Amino acid sequence: MDILDQVILFVVSLVANLFSAFSGGGAGLIQLPVLIFMGLPFAIALATHKVASVALGIGATVRHLREQPLERQLTFYILAFGLPGVITGANIILDVPERSARVALGILTAALGIYSWLNPGLGQQVQATHRDRHGHVVGGMVLFAIGVLNGSLTSGTGLFVTLWLVRWFGLDYRRAIAYTLILVGVFWNATGAVTLGLLAEIRWSWLPALLLGSLLGGYLGAHLAIKSGNRWIKRVFEVVTLLVGIKLIFG
């Protein structure tokens, strides 16, 4: 790649991951289609995007962990149910009709934003819920399903985790985004990157610009989320989910 292509990749990655770190997901809305538009086949673009997305999680982690540590039990719980789903999704993606899957995911993603908009008080305060055995079983099954989507289609699945942590476990938006960016951004995406890397090629020459943009965008987006109130984060979440949904359906 020439210098201009690297600059384009850096700017795209910076913008995509800044909004993703602020809203709790959605970097693939911009980054993945650009990689495909610039000439990468879907499987290679997906694997390359996954690797770059790990830097988003690292950048956000550096900022979020300066504020408040994660709950150990909830952290292990999200990883225990999500990581097997990521591996499963990464292994089945090549056998799934891409267009049909993207339309279905787009409808579900847009529905997240509509649901959040129709519930004004959602995610404004921490109200721990469903922390009993039944709640953990149901919550874990949904996290596994989201992990499958994360390992396969990637675009917008962090938004699912963010809203699920808010709706089911009672976190506020700011806290839910911290869990999403750290656990999904680093651990889920790293697992997906390794799995996809074994199944498809990674375009390593494209990664320096993508990694730098993801790292900076993740840190800056996390900083904005921490400094903003839950109401602002909720509004951005709703806008991003609707845009991701529309892009997946009509893109």
N, C-alpha and C positions, 0 to 999 in steps of 0.2 A: 504494500500500500504506500502511496505517496503521502507527503506531509498534509496536504489538504484533506485527504480522506481521514487521516488520524485526527485532525482538528474537528471535522464533522462528527466523528464518533465520540470524541470527548465532550463536545457541547450537548449532543443528544443524550449521552449517558448522564451528564451532570443534571440536566433539566429533568429527565425522567426519574432519576433516583431522588432528587430533591423533593419532588411532589410525592413520590412513593413513601419516603421517610416521614413526611408530614401527615399523610392521610392513612398510612398503615398498609400500603400495597399499591400495585398498579403500574410498576415500572415497565412491565412487559408491554403495556399499551403503546408506548412509544418506541422502546428500544428494540424489541423483537421484530416488529414490522420493518424498521429501518435496516436491520441486518439482512433481512430477506430482500428488501428493495435494492440493497447494495450488492446483491449477487449470491448470497449464501443460500443453499438448499435448506428447507425447513428443519430437518434433523440436525444439521451442523449449526444453524443459527440458534436453535434451541439449546444445544449443548454449550455453545459459546456464551450465550446469554446467561445460562445457569452459573457458569464460572464467574462471570462478571458480577452477578447478583450477590455473590458471597461478600464482595467488597462493600456493597451497600450495607449489609448486616454488620460488618466490622466497623464501618464508619459510624453507624447509628449506635452500636454497642459502646464505643468509646465515649459518646456523649451521654447516653442514658444511664450508664452505670456510675456516672459522677453524681447522679441525683439520688437514686434509691436502688438497692439491690433487689433482684427478683426473689420471689418465694421459692425455696428449694423444692418443695413438694409439687407445686404447680408446674415448675420448670421440668422436672423429670416426667411428670404426667403428660405434658404436651409432646415431649420428645418420644416417650415410649409408644404413644399411639400414632403420632404423625410420621415418624421415620419409616416404619414398615409400609405405610401408605405411599410415601414418596418412591420407595424402591419398586413397589408394585406398579405404580403409574408409569414410571420411567421404562419399565419392561414391556408394557402393553401399548405404549403410544403408537408404535409403528403399525399396529394391527387395527387401530381405530380410525374410521372415516373422519378426517380432520375437519371438514366443513360442517358436518352435522354436530360434531362435538363442540365446535366453537360457537355455533348458534345457540345450542342448549346452555352452554356456560355463559354466553352473553345475556340471555334472558334471566338466568339466575342472578348474575352480577348486578344487572339493572334493578332487579327486585330488591336487592340489599339496600340500595340507595333510597328507593321508594319507601321501604319499610322503616328505615331510619328517619326519613323526613316525616312520616305519619306518626312517629312517636317522639314528640319534642323533648321529653325528659330522659330519653334513653342515653345512658352512658355519661350523664352529667355528674353523678356521684357514685362512689364505690358502695355497693350493696351486695355482699357475698351471698350467693344463692347456689343451690344444687351441689352442695359439697358433701352429700351423703353418698352411699354406695350406688343407688339407682342413678343419681345425677352424674356420678363419675362414669358409669357404664355408658349411658346415653351420650354424654359429652365426648367420651373416648371414641365411640363409633363414628360420630360426626367428624372428629379430628382426623381419624383414619381416612374417611372419605375425602376430606379436603386435601390430605396428603397425597392421595391418588391423583387428584386434579393437579396438585402442585408439581408432581413428578412428571406429568404428561403435558398438559396444556400451558401451565405456568402463568399466563397473563391474568392478573387480578386475584389469584387465589389467596394472597396475603390479606386481601380485603375480607374474604370469608372468615379467616381466622380472627381478625380484629373484631368483626361484628359478633361472632360466636362467643368470644370471650366476654364481650359486653353483655350480650343478651342472655347467655346461659349461666355464666359464672359471676355476673354482676360487677365486672370491672368497669371503671370509667374509661373514656376513649384514650386519654393520655397514657394510662397504665397498660391498656390492652395493646396499644401501638408499640410500647416498649417490648412487651413479650413477643409480638409478631416480628418486629425487626431483628431482635436478637436471636430468637429461637428458629423462626422460619428463615430469616435472612441469612444466618450463618449456618445452622446445623441442617435444616431441611434442604436448603439450596446446595450446600456442599455435598450432601448425600446424593441429591439428584444429579449434580455435576459429575460426580465420580461414576455413578451408574450409567448416565448417558455417554460419558467419555469412553466407557468400555463398549458401548453399542454403536456409537457414531463418532465421527471426527470432530475435534475441537480446532477452530482456526486460531492458533496461538498468536499469529502475527497481528491479529486485530485486538488482542486483549490489553496491551499496555494503556491505550487511550480509554478503553472501556472500564478498566479497573480503576484508573485515576479518577475518572468522572463519577463512578459509582461510590468510591470512597469519600470524595469531597461532598457529593450530593447527599449521601447518607448522613454524614455528620451535620451538614447545614440544615437539612430537613428535620433531623432530630432536634436540633437546637431551636428551630422555629416552633416545633410541636411543644417542647417543654415551656417555652416562653409564652405560648398562646393558651387561652383557656379552652376548656372542653367544648364550649359552644362553637368556637371557630374551627376546631378540629372536626367536629361533627359535620359542619357545613361543607368543609373541603372533602371529607369522606364521601358525603352524598353526591357531590359534583363528580368526583373521580369515579365512583362506582357507576354512575349513569354514563359517563364518557367511555369507560371500559366496556360496559355492556353494549352500547351502540356500536363501538368499534368492532367488537367480536361478532355482532350480528350482521353488520353491513360491510365490514372491512374486507 
